[in-house]
């Protein structure tokens, strides 16, 4: 018996002698060959009648092979234990239900938990929810024998909450009879690999989907790869460019000095960028912002070149649009004030050098605001476009026609040969504009007033020439419109007077210093006063009495007429109410209304306010309109007149016969009175021709 086993075996036998029952002992015994073998002794003591042990009966079995198997198993278990505990990657053993029964320190470090914390968890509680079903399906296949192991990328939830990417290799352990015992998991942290893959995927997506063209070339400049955007910008496909030299990016028409400078900077600095115009495959030149970057190896030698092409076509178009918007009128396409002043400055500089003359024609459309307000802004815009087209037919290529603002146009005639040329141009423009315009909604007749200033006689700066041409234009308007006038020094005095009158009129309206006088209307047969006409008068503190013909147009041209007109109506209605309450038998009080008040569109509301405030009978007030409203004949004006008649006002046309009234329009108007102009009947009965026409009437 092996010396190490003797004491143990003897103790078992001695104990058995003292206590009945079988014995079972394993020990090593020396074989005849000299080697020790393992034996198992099983048996019991046989006693006589007195209970004395007389012999032992049993069996001895050779268990050397079993012991060797057990030793091998133990050694394997130790190896597995060491492999598991000290492996650099995470390892775990889990029950069939998923609960961990063994984990190593690498897994604890990877997931941030202690061993005790992990053993209190199962694999599902540590797995990101999107990956649980996939791992469960694989485990099911292992249990059903469909596979012996599986591998998958999965995400674990770290103790601090962030996700950890891992490569999971898992297999199933069975006992001798094939019954599943537990799952063995190998868990390798691949977070860095995943981050790198994500970075590569991002780079790939950027390369493939960026709107800028990208080209990659090797150290010799040979093209290795281009993206889809490169093809979109220049039209060349990858098959056409890969293998070609990247010098094709630079147009052959660019100078050699430029190309050498570009490559020299690229070699010295590692980067070059600038604007070039490259040829598209279809032959068109494309404006491109090109950036070339050098990628070097560890020895700082060029390894790759990356060229990025940004298509500037849209940017260039936007710049052109911005430039056009900044220098050209949006409606007519003509140069605006900014571009006119710029060209005028250059033209003046050239005229000074060459001792030439130039002229400015300031063209203002007559009564355009009336057309714009009555027919609508759409028709007004359409008219301005057609006006620009007509004037342009009389302009030389070297001259500049500009729309200054609203209905104001300026024609710059450069390198003027003679004054007679200006007169011809001005006459042609006026004749052209006097012809009817075919617009949406019908024909429109128009005239213009032109003022002319000449360099150097009338000014030597853009501002002065414009101002003097403007003053000359106002002179044309004062002389009946549809005329042109050259600037004269005395014009400035007249305009200053009008500007001062405008300011003083505003103050007079504000301070309510204007007055209404009442001209009686007499019945010739009875000699009694049956009514009156309200007349607006203005006594200027310094200039004395100002005629209505002088200040009413100023009020109309400067949008003061609505405020002034409503005050006149209010004052007149208060007076009429007072007269009626005092018992005066007056049939009506006439109040003049400017055509601009009617065209503005808000006169009906103003009239309602006045009548409500004064409580004056509406049928006692007759509103006198100008004959020009008959010529207007628009539906809006007619509708306003019908609304006023419906409210009870009387309607009268003042000074009928001075214009070119249409009887057709007259029949459509709801008039209660027609006041003939004095000139219409002045010749009766002395003039035989007037008498003859009077009989016809």
KEKEGU-668188 format. One line per 8 residues: their letters; for each residue y, x, z of C-alpha. Coordinates in Angstrom, 3 decimals. Each point is the difference from the previous one (the first is absolute). Example, Ala and Ser with C-alpha at 12.3 -4.5 7.8 and 13.67 -1.06 7.14 Angstrom:
as> -4.500:12.300:7.800 | 3.440:1.370:-0.660;
END
This chain:
xxxxxxxx> 0.000:0.000:0.000 | 3.477:1.150:-0.817 | 1.468:1.569:3.146 | 3.090:-2.212:-0.259 | -2.125:-3.174:0.027 | -2.530:0.833:2.819 | 2.141:-1.067:2.930 | 0.953:-3.266:-1.697;
xxxxxxxx> -3.592:-0.913:-1.008 | -1.363:0.828:3.496 | 2.658:-2.165:1.634 | -0.979:-2.926:-2.238 | -3.697:0.414:0.835 | 0.615:0.436:3.725 | 2.111:-3.109:0.033 | -2.717:-1.847:-1.873;
xxxxxxxx> -2.648:1.070:2.578 | 2.108:-1.508:2.723 | 0.666:-3.219:-1.880 | -2.512:-1.857:-2.071 | 0.802:-0.800:-3.553 | -0.112:1.764:-3.350 | 1.830:3.179:-0.739 | 1.726:1.072:-3.202;
xxxxxxxx> 1.302:3.520:-0.427 | 1.042:2.233:-2.899 | -0.211:3.775:0.077 | -0.528:3.126:-2.029 | -3.414:1.628:-0.078 | -1.032:3.294:-1.407 | -2.211:-0.251:-3.066 | -2.787:2.448:-0.692;
xxxxxxxx> 2.224:1.450:-2.682 | 2.528:0.911:2.625 | 2.597:-2.573:-0.999 | 1.062:-2.817:2.267 | -0.723:-3.531:-1.046 | 1.259:-3.202:1.495 | -2.515:-2.255:1.730 | 0.191:-3.409:1.589;
xxxxxxxx> -2.315:-0.674:2.913 | -0.694:-3.596:1.008 | -2.573:-1.178:2.582 | -0.658:-0.957:3.586 | -1.882:1.170:3.170 | -3.507:-1.319:0.743 | -0.790:-0.448:3.722 | -3.266:-0.579:1.954;
xxxxxxxx> -0.608:-2.831:2.416 | 1.812:1.797:2.725 | 3.040:0.376:-2.237 | -0.330:3.674:-0.546 | 1.013:1.346:-3.420 | -3.155:1.328:-1.649 | 1.086:0.458:-3.629 | 2.692:-0.695:-2.594;
xxxxxxxx> -0.631:-1.870:-3.239 | 2.370:-0.176:-2.961 | 0.938:1.418:-3.380 | 1.967:2.890:-1.442 | 1.917:-0.487:-3.259 | 1.615:2.651:-2.202 | 3.685:-1.093:-0.366 | 1.313:3.210:-1.521;
xxxxxxxx> 1.172:-1.700:-3.195 | 1.726:-2.799:1.864 | 1.777:2.503:2.214 | 1.111:1.926:-3.061 | 1.320:-3.206:-1.507 | 1.861:-0.789:3.185 | 1.422:3.506:0.090 | 1.133:-0.300:-3.623;
xxxxxxxx> 1.550:-3.379:0.760 | 1.851:1.381:2.998 | 1.285:2.927:-1.990 | 1.143:-2.375:-2.737 | 1.706:-2.182:2.552 | 1.791:2.989:1.443 | 1.080:1.085:-3.426 | 1.239:-3.537:-0.751;
xxxxxxxx> 1.805:-0.128:3.349 | 1.744:3.293:-0.695 | 0.745:-1.029:-3.591 | 1.492:-3.239:1.174 | 1.999:1.309:2.934 | 1.459:3.031:-1.714 | 0.225:-1.142:-3.635 | 3.510:0.411:-1.550;
xxxxxxxx> -0.118:-3.576:-1.374 | -0.368:-3.215:1.903 | -3.517:-1.260:0.755 | -1.124:-3.183:1.667 | -3.155:-1.926:0.814 | 0.327:-3.746:0.270 | -2.298:-2.842:0.877 | -1.130:-2.459:-2.621;
xxxxxxxx> 2.725:-2.367:1.268 | 2.615:2.678:-0.633 | 0.684:1.197:3.563 | 0.388:3.768:0.352 | -2.561:1.760:2.194 | 0.862:3.576:-0.837 | 3.130:1.671:-1.432 | 1.076:3.614:-0.317;
xxxxxxxx> 3.284:1.686:0.911 | 1.084:0.344:-3.650 | -0.025:-3.785:-0.386 | 1.923:-0.365:3.269 | 2.612:2.423:-1.261 | 0.202:-1.711:-3.400 | 0.565:-3.471:1.465 | 1.938:0.999:3.138;
xxxxxxxx> -2.425:-1.612:2.489 | -2.024:1.507:2.840 | -3.806:-0.132:-0.161 | -0.099:-2.744:2.661 | 2.521:-2.096:-1.963 | -1.992:0.292:-3.206 | -3.278:-0.891:1.683 | 1.640:-3.221:1.143;
xxxxxxxx> 0.741:-0.944:-3.641 | -1.941:-1.010:-3.069 | 0.628:1.180:-3.543 | 1.731:-3.271:-1.036 | 2.707:0.234:2.663 | 0.969:3.459:-1.279 | -0.155:-0.846:-3.720 | 3.009:-1.218:-1.987;
xxxxxxxx> -0.598:-3.701:-0.659 | -0.025:0.358:-3.817 | -2.981:2.437:0.191 | -2.202:-1.883:2.533 | -1.772:-2.280:-2.487 | -0.846:2.899:-2.324 | -1.664:2.025:2.771 | -1.868:-3.059:1.306;
xxxxxxxx> -1.441:-0.659:-3.452 | -1.186:3.630:-0.263 | -1.596:-0.143:3.480 | -1.799:-3.183:-0.981 | -1.480:1.756:-3.022 | -1.194:2.862:2.246 | -1.702:-2.462:2.350 | -1.625:-1.811:-2.935;
xxxxxxxx> -1.228:3.270:-1.490 | 2.002:-0.275:-3.193 | 1.461:3.465:0.575 | -0.722:2.945:2.269 | 3.647:0.966:0.564 | 3.483:-0.744:-1.289 | 3.366:1.690:-0.356 | 3.463:-1.606:-0.050;
xxxxxxxx> 3.675:0.746:0.584 | 1.262:-2.073:2.890 | 2.958:-0.245:2.343 | -0.288:0.293:3.767 | 2.732:-1.166:2.366 | 1.216:2.926:2.110 | 0.736:-0.616:3.661 | 3.766:0.258:-0.693;
xxxxxxxx> -0.291:-2.628:-2.756 | 0.209:2.041:-3.206 | -2.817:-0.060:-2.551 | -2.387:2.918:-0.494 | -1.786:0.345:-3.313 | -3.618:1.193:0.380 | -3.029:0.661:-2.160 | -2.906:-1.841:1.639;
xxxxxxxx> -3.628:1.042:-0.628 | -2.422:-2.290:1.828 | -3.775:-0.293:0.272 | -2.479:-2.010:2.101 | -2.576:1.541:2.416 | -3.446:-1.656:0.471 | -2.890:0.500:2.449 | -3.599:0.894:-0.949;
xxxxxxxx> -0.729:-3.584:-0.993 | 3.121:-0.348:-2.151 | 2.035:-2.097:2.419 | 3.780:0.710:-0.336 | 1.335:1.822:3.062 | 3.664:0.938:-0.604 | 2.581:1.009:-2.596 | 1.000:3.624:-0.401;
xxxxxxxx> 3.561:0.481:-1.282 | 1.710:3.113:-1.339 | 3.787:-0.543:-0.008 | 2.211:2.560:-1.792 | 3.790:-0.277:0.247 | 1.354:-0.080:-3.590 | 3.566:-1.113:0.778 | 1.515:3.117:-1.578;
xxxxxxxx> -2.113:-0.460:-3.104 | 1.060:-3.634:-0.240 | 3.649:0.964:0.437 | -0.383:2.575:-2.748 | -1.739:-2.556:-2.236 | 2.782:-2.491:0.719 | 2.586:2.629:-0.861 | -1.811:0.775:-3.230;
xxxxxxxx> -0.235:-3.715:-0.764 | 3.714:-0.383:0.712 | 0.836:2.958:-2.233 | -2.237:-1.438:-2.696 | 1.655:-3.412:0.281 | 3.450:1.567:-0.130 | -0.996:2.058:-3.010 | -1.498:-3.008:-1.763;
xxxxxxxx> 2.507:-2.693:0.950 | 3.382:1.721:0.336 | 2.640:-1.041:-2.523 | 0.889:3.653:-0.624 | -2.009:2.008:-2.485 | -2.008:2.868:1.508 | -1.476:2.970:-1.831 | -2.208:2.700:1.557;
xxxxxxxx> -0.447:3.345:-1.761 | -1.809:3.210:0.885 | 1.592:3.408:0.524 | 0.169:0.619:-3.743 | 1.828:-3.297:-0.584 | -2.974:-1.785:-1.549 | 0.072:-3.716:0.777 | -2.896:-1.102:2.230;
xxxxxxxx> 0.881:-3.601:0.771 | 2.655:-2.696:-0.506 | 0.352:-3.419:1.577 | 0.425:-3.415:-1.605 | 3.762:-0.031:0.606 | 0.355:3.169:-2.099 | -1.641:-1.870:-2.871 | 2.322:-2.973:0.542;
xxxxxxxx> 3.095:2.233:-0.091 | -0.784:2.266:-2.960 | -2.825:-1.864:-1.740 | -2.539:2.869:-0.018 | -3.507:-0.635:1.368 | -2.005:2.354:2.200 | -2.311:0.819:-2.905 | 2.977:1.127:-2.086;
xxxxxxxx> 1.545:2.272:2.653 | -2.753:1.506:2.136 | -0.545:3.557:-1.215 | 3.496:0.238:-1.518 | 2.719:2.275:1.426 | 2.646:-1.673:2.181 | 2.803:1.535:-2.073 | -0.315:-3.147:-2.105;
xxxxxxxx> 2.052:-1.700:2.730 | 3.107:1.806:-1.217 | 1.433:-1.170:-3.296 | -0.020:2.580:-2.767 | 3.686:-0.799:-0.537 | 0.907:1.323:3.457 | 1.386:3.512:-0.106 | -2.180:3.009:0.731;
xxxxxxxx> 2.481:1.095:2.666 | -0.503:-3.306:1.813 | -3.794:0.334:-0.140 | 0.082:3.626:1.208 | 2.354:-0.927:2.834 | -2.266:-2.852:1.057 | -3.195:2.109:0.100 | 1.812:2.911:1.639;
xxxxxxxx> 1.140:-2.210:2.870 | -3.461:-1.518:0.241 | -1.555:3.465:0.397 | 2.649:1.159:2.509 | 0.512:-3.117:2.102 | -3.242:-1.860:-0.595 | 1.863:-3.150:-1.020 | 2.253:-1.226:-2.808;
xxxxxxxx> 1.600:-3.377:-0.578 | 2.493:-1.387:-2.439 | 0.718:-2.651:-2.611 | -1.538:0.353:-3.453 | -0.427:-2.294:-2.982 | -3.626:0.055:-1.101 | -1.484:-1.463:-3.142 | -2.260:-3.018:0.387;
xxxxxxxx> -3.102:-0.102:-2.146 | 1.762:-2.597:-2.178 | 2.885:2.414:-0.685 | 2.602:-1.481:2.349 | 1.668:2.295:2.513 | -0.450:-0.990:3.642 | 2.427:1.154:2.748 | -2.155:1.576:2.723;
xxxxxxxx> 0.614:1.621:3.355 | -2.626:2.768:0.036 | -1.188:1.787:3.163 | -2.499:2.867:-0.256 | -1.541:1.489:3.144 | -2.221:3.091:0.302 | -3.082:-0.149:2.255 | -1.065:3.522:1.028;
xxxxxxxx> -3.214:1.421:1.463 | -0.349:2.110:3.177 | 1.310:3.049:-1.846 | 3.065:-2.024:-1.131 | -1.127:0.089:-3.588 | 0.619:-3.134:-2.126 | -3.097:-2.176:0.009 | 1.237:-3.352:-1.242;
xxxxxxxx> 3.181:-1.538:-1.406 | 0.854:-3.615:0.824 | 2.585:-1.675:-2.228 | 1.499:-3.366:0.981 | 1.819:-2.008:-2.689 | 2.388:-2.776:1.052 | 1.028:-2.309:-2.845 | 3.788:-0.383:0.188;
xxxxxxxx> 0.270:-2.534:-2.840 | 0.677:-2.972:2.270 | 2.363:2.068:2.122 | 1.913:1.083:-3.088 | 0.192:-3.603:-1.196 | 1.257:-1.058:3.435 | 2.652:2.713:-0.101 | 1.044:-1.186:-3.440;
xxxxxxxx> 0.121:-3.601:1.248 | 2.085:1.043:3.005 | 2.311:1.998:-2.254 | 0.293:-2.969:-2.360 | 0.694:-2.416:2.871 | 2.597:2.379:1.389 | 1.805:0.451:-3.323 | -0.671:-3.145:-2.033;
xxxxxxxx> 0.717:-3.683:0.462 | -3.195:-1.901:0.793 | 0.999:-3.130:-1.946 | 1.419:1.398:-3.260 | -1.451:3.516:-0.026 | 3.491:1.426:-0.553 | 1.319:3.015:1.951 | 1.389:-1.079:3.384;
xxxxxxxx> 3.155:1.126:1.809 | -1.659:3.218:1.281 | -1.095:1.168:-3.444 | 3.284:-1.135:-1.592 | 2.062:2.057:2.446 | -2.265:2.993:-0.573 | 0.315:-0.250:-3.785 | 3.731:-0.674:0.272;
xxxxxxxx> 0.441:3.151:2.111 | -1.861:2.085:-2.585 | 1.923:-1.639:-2.841 | 3.319:0.775:1.715 | -1.005:3.640:0.495 | -0.923:0.299:-3.674 | 3.220:-1.775:-1.062 | 2.094:2.458:2.041;
xxxxxxxx> -1.764:3.000:-1.548 | 0.194:-1.301:-3.549 | 3.383:-1.756:0.339 | -1.536:-3.310:-1.068 | 0.735:-3.566:1.002 | -2.330:-2.626:1.427 | 0.387:-3.683:0.777 | -1.340:-2.472:2.550;
xxxxxxxx> -0.339:-3.665:-0.934 | -0.293:-2.223:3.075 | -1.680:-3.240:-1.194 | 0.016:-3.020:2.320 | -1.596:-3.304:-1.023 | 2.345:-2.990:0.280 | -1.087:-2.813:2.363 | -3.495:1.451:0.331;
xxxxxxxx> -0.172:-1.098:3.641 | 0.604:-3.569:-1.141 | -2.978:0.226:-2.374 | -2.138:1.757:2.615 | 0.731:-2.599:2.682 | -0.384:-3.043:-2.236 | -2.983:1.040:-2.126 | -1.822:2.071:2.577;
xxxxxxxx> -0.571:3.714:0.582 | -2.976:0.102:-2.369 | 2.200:-1.078:-2.910 | 2.720:2.365:1.250 | -2.407:2.940:-0.063 | -1.233:-1.001:-3.457 | 3.611:-0.075:-1.215 | 0.757:3.467:1.431;
xxxxxxxx> -3.014:1.450:-1.825 | 1.104:-1.500:-3.325 | 3.586:1.171:0.588 | -1.262:3.563:0.537 | -2.018:-0.218:-3.217 | 2.984:-1.221:-2.046 | 2.423:2.616:1.305 | -2.611:2.733:-0.569;
xxxxxxxx> 0.034:-0.710:-3.743 | 3.579:1.346:-0.128 | -0.671:3.169:2.020 | -0.644:3.441:-1.499 | -2.900:2.117:1.260 | 2.470:2.448:1.520 | 1.783:-2.742:1.980 | -1.091:-1.595:3.271;
xxxxxxxx> -0.108:-3.735:0.701 | -0.402:-0.720:3.706 | -0.332:-3.107:2.120 | 2.326:0.697:2.888 | -0.794:-3.063:2.134 | -0.374:-3.741:-0.425 | 1.643:-0.959:-3.307 | 1.887:3.293:-0.405;
xxxxxxxx> -0.935:2.466:-2.758 | 1.585:3.369:-0.791 | -0.151:1.755:-3.354 | 0.650:3.763:-0.041 | 1.068:1.225:-3.434 | -0.236:3.782:-0.063 | 1.698:2.390:-2.412 | 2.542:-2.610:-1.098;
xxxxxxxx> 1.420:0.569:-3.485 | 2.777:-2.615:-0.057 | 1.305:-3.005:1.912 | -0.746:-2.175:-3.001 | -3.703:0.555:0.602 | 0.312:-1.483:3.516 | 1.756:-3.085:-1.357 | -2.756:-0.500:-2.573;
xxxxxxxx> -2.707:0.285:2.651 | 1.826:-2.343:2.409 | 0.541:-2.571:-2.769 | -3.648:0.147:-1.058 | -1.139:-0.464:3.598 | 2.243:-3.032:0.535 | -1.043:-1.570:-3.321 | -3.657:0.615:0.773;
xxxxxxxx> 0.206:-1.562:3.467 | 1.932:-3.052:-1.215 | -2.995:-1.184:-2.040 | -2.265:-2.512:1.807 | -2.903:1.288:2.091 | -3.317:-1.811:-0.316 | -1.315:-0.163:3.564 | -2.542:-1.972:1.982;
xxxxxxxx> 1.427:-3.488:0.274 | 2.326:0.213:-2.995 | 2.916:1.861:-1.498 | 2.651:1.826:2.011 | 3.420:1.062:-1.270 | 1.556:3.082:1.524 | 3.039:2.211:-0.322 | 0.923:3.321:1.557;
xxxxxxxx> 3.080:1.885:1.117 | 0.244:3.722:-0.716 | 2.170:2.658:1.592 | 0.305:3.457:-1.577 | 0.963:3.337:1.593 | 0.237:3.285:-1.933 | -0.346:3.615:1.160 | 2.267:1.868:0.528;
xxxxxxxx> 2.914:-2.478:-0.222 | -1.342:-2.536:2.528 | -1.791:2.300:2.450 | -2.036:3.158:0.316 | -2.605:-1.011:2.587 | -2.865:-2.530:-0.216 | 1.437:-2.114:2.818 | 3.480:-0.144:-1.482;
xxxxxxxx> -1.179:-0.856:-3.509 | -2.245:-2.782:1.309 | 2.781:-1.416:2.155 | 2.499:-0.017:-2.868 | -2.489:-1.551:-2.435 | -0.662:-2.668:2.636 | 3.736:-0.714:0.325 | 0.314:-0.310:-3.782;
xxxxxxxx> -2.898:-2.459:0.020 | 1.844:-2.236:2.502 | 2.979:0.030:-2.351 | -2.281:-1.389:-2.724 | -1.118:-2.794:2.328 | 3.588:-0.883:0.873 | 0.837:-0.272:-3.694 | -2.562:-2.731:-0.573;
xxxxxxxx> -3.272:1.982:-0.048 | -1.995:0.986:-3.109 | 2.456:2.873:-0.555 | 0.122:3.757:0.450 | 2.891:2.012:1.393 | 0.720:3.689:0.385 | 1.055:1.202:3.417 | 3.723:0.134:0.699;
xxxxxxxx> 1.616:1.326:3.142 | 1.656:-3.291:0.951 | -3.429:-1.661:0.259 | -0.613:1.684:3.304 | 2.999:-1.714:1.534 | -1.275:-3.425:-1.108 | -3.499:0.592:1.412 | 1.376:1.253:3.297;
xxxxxxxx> 2.011:-3.210:0.229 | -3.150:-2.078:-0.564 | -1.947:1.986:2.580 | 2.804:-0.563:2.508 | 0.101:-3.720:-0.861 | -3.751:-0.220:0.602 | 0.394:1.586:3.458 | 2.999:-2.171:0.856;
xxxxxxxx> -1.811:-3.140:-1.196 | -2.926:0.754:2.274 | 2.394:0.373:2.929 | 1.798:-3.201:-0.971 | -3.276:-1.946:-0.032 | -1.009:1.542:3.314 | 3.375:-0.777:1.605 | 0.172:-3.478:-1.678;
xxxxxxxx> 3.460:0.709:-1.379 | -0.571:-1.783:-3.336 | 1.448:-3.516:-0.359 | -0.802:-3.244:-1.766 | 2.779:-1.902:-1.737 | -0.539:-3.544:-1.251 | 1.322:-1.110:-3.394 | 0.346:-3.804:-0.128;
xxxxxxxx> -1.654:-2.105:-2.731 | 2.317:-2.854:-0.991 | -0.686:-3.366:-1.612 | 2.713:-0.113:-2.710 | 0.002:-3.780:-0.215 | 0.450:-0.632:3.733 | 1.658:3.273:0.953 | -2.294:0.344:3.000;
xxxxxxxx> -2.033:2.993:1.169 | -3.677:-0.768:-0.469 | -1.445:3.427:0.734 | 0.586:3.716:0.139 | -1.389:3.337:-1.152 | -0.507:2.819:2.494 | 1.505:3.259:-1.237 | -0.763:3.350:1.651;
xxxxxxxx> 3.004:2.254:0.568 | 0.400:3.528:1.399 | 3.255:1.455:1.246 | -0.522:3.736:0.348 | 1.997:1.522:2.897 | 1.433:2.708:-2.289 | -0.547:-1.147:-3.575 | 1.043:-3.622:0.519;
xxxxxxxx> -1.729:-2.860:-1.789 | -3.163:1.081:-1.864 | -0.997:-2.239:-2.910 | -3.522:-1.586:0.216 | -0.703:1.337:-3.494 | 0.348:3.445:1.560 | -1.945:-0.243:3.268 | -2.699:-2.584:-0.864;
xxxxxxxx> -1.718:2.372:-2.541 | 0.087:2.709:2.674 | -1.742:-2.358:2.420 | -2.582:-0.891:-2.667 | -0.692:3.619:-0.964 | -0.420:1.143:3.604 | -2.234:-2.822:1.336 | 2.801:-1.484:2.122;
xxxxxxxx> 0.145:-3.289:-1.890 | -2.749:-1.786:1.986 | 1.679:0.650:3.357 | 3.426:-0.835:-1.415 | -1.242:-3.109:-1.858 | -1.719:-1.447:3.070 | 3.193:0.496:2.059 | 2.060:-1.794:-2.681;
xxxxxxxx> -2.393:-2.978:-0.064 | -0.104:-0.194:3.812 | 3.808:0.123:0.321 | 0.518:-2.557:-2.780 | -2.554:-2.449:1.477 | 1.619:0.219:3.429 | 3.383:-0.808:-1.554 | -1.411:-2.913:-2.013;
xxxxxxxx> -1.687:-1.410:3.102 | 3.311:0.216:1.863 | 1.936:-1.749:-2.814 | -2.530:-2.821:-0.151 | 0.108:-0.442:3.768 | 3.828:-0.171:-0.251 | -0.317:-2.884:-2.463 | 0.956:1.689:-3.276;
xxxxxxxx> -1.496:-1.765:-3.005 | -1.409:3.010:-1.855 | -2.839:-0.413:-2.437 | -1.114:3.657:-0.115 | 0.834:3.569:0.811 | -0.921:2.537:-2.696 | -1.343:3.394:1.081 | -0.572:2.843:-2.470;
xxxxxxxx> -3.445:1.589:0.091 | -0.746:3.335:-1.653 | -2.846:0.086:-2.454 | -1.443:2.937:1.958 | -0.350:-2.284:3.043 | -2.120:-2.418:-2.038 | -2.079:2.762:-1.632 | -0.693:1.653:3.373;
xxxxxxxx> -2.281:-2.959:0.792 | 1.066:-0.662:3.600 | 3.123:-2.113:-0.564 | -1.781:-3.326:0.676 | -0.988:1.169:3.490 | 3.560:1.241:0.636 | 1.420:-3.377:-1.105 | -2.382:-1.849:2.331;
xxxxxxxx> 1.105:2.171:2.929 | 3.677:-0.665:-0.710 | -0.411:-3.765:-0.307 | -2.057:-0.174:3.181 | 2.603:1.992:1.928 | 3.038:-1.928:-1.305 | -1.610:-3.455:-0.368 | 2.171:-0.443:-3.063;
xxxxxxxx> -1.165:-2.709:-2.471 | -1.725:1.788:-2.843 | 1.258:-2.406:-2.642 | 3.554:0.995:0.904 | -0.569:3.585:-1.156 | -0.077:0.999:-3.667 | -1.344:3.452:-0.785 | 1.703:1.617:-2.994;
xxxxxxxx> -2.211:2.326:-2.032 | 0.968:2.418:-2.742 | -0.783:-0.641:-3.653 | -2.122:3.162:-0.125 | -2.697:-1.873:1.938 | -0.377:-2.385:-2.946 | -0.581:2.983:-2.249 | -2.542:1.340:2.507;
xxxxxxxx> -2.087:-3.151:-0.326 | -2.891:1.335:2.110 | -2.400:-2.406:1.681 | 0.800:1.493:3.424 | 3.734:-0.712:-0.408 | -0.674:-3.547:-1.243 | -2.360:-0.611:2.916 | 2.688:1.147:2.462;
xxxxxxxx> 2.514:-2.386:-1.575 | -2.408:-2.927:0.281 | -0.655:0.865:3.649 | 3.753:-0.010:0.724 | 0.428:-3.394:-1.710 | -2.939:-1.354:1.983 | 1.799:1.060:3.193 | 3.028:-2.058:-1.119;
xxxxxxxx> 2.406:2.645:-1.255 | 2.050:-0.624:-3.131 | -0.323:2.651:-2.726 | 2.777:1.067:-2.350 | 0.337:2.583:-2.759 | 3.308:1.834:0.307 | 2.069:1.094:-3.034 | -2.426:-1.480:-2.503;
xxxxxxxx> 0.682:1.129:-3.547 | 0.810:3.659:0.604 | -3.483:1.246:-0.737 | -2.760:-0.800:-2.450 | -1.661:-2.820:1.902 | -3.003:-1.744:-1.426 | 0.229:-3.791:0.074 | -3.788:-0.057:0.263;
xxxxxxxx> 0.213:1.869:3.309 | 2.918:-2.186:1.053 | -2.108:-3.137:-0.420 | -2.680:1.417:2.299 | 2.422:0.727:2.848 | 0.543:-2.751:2.655 | 3.814:0.153:-0.244 | 2.394:-2.519:1.502;
xxxxxxxx> 3.167:1.512:-1.439 | 1.125:2.188:-2.909 | 3.317:1.868:0.285 | 1.348:0.956:-3.428 | 1.789:3.310:-0.240 | 3.748:-0.269:-0.607 | -0.303:1.903:-3.263 | -2.461:-2.613:-1.247;
xxxxxxxx> 2.637:-2.788:-0.162 | 3.185:2.049:-0.035 | 0.747:-0.690:-3.711 | -0.259:-3.785:0.241 | 1.965:-1.824:-1.412 | 2.169:2.639:-1.695 | -2.806:1.686:-1.992 | -1.291:-2.178:-2.831;
xxxxxxxx> -3.350:1.720:0.043 | -0.383:-0.659:3.725 | 0.996:-3.653:-0.507 | -2.609:-0.384:-2.736 | -2.723:1.500:2.228 | 1.242:-2.061:2.926 | -0.595:-3.200:-1.979 | -3.486:1.151:-0.830;
x> -0.676:0.635:3.674;
END
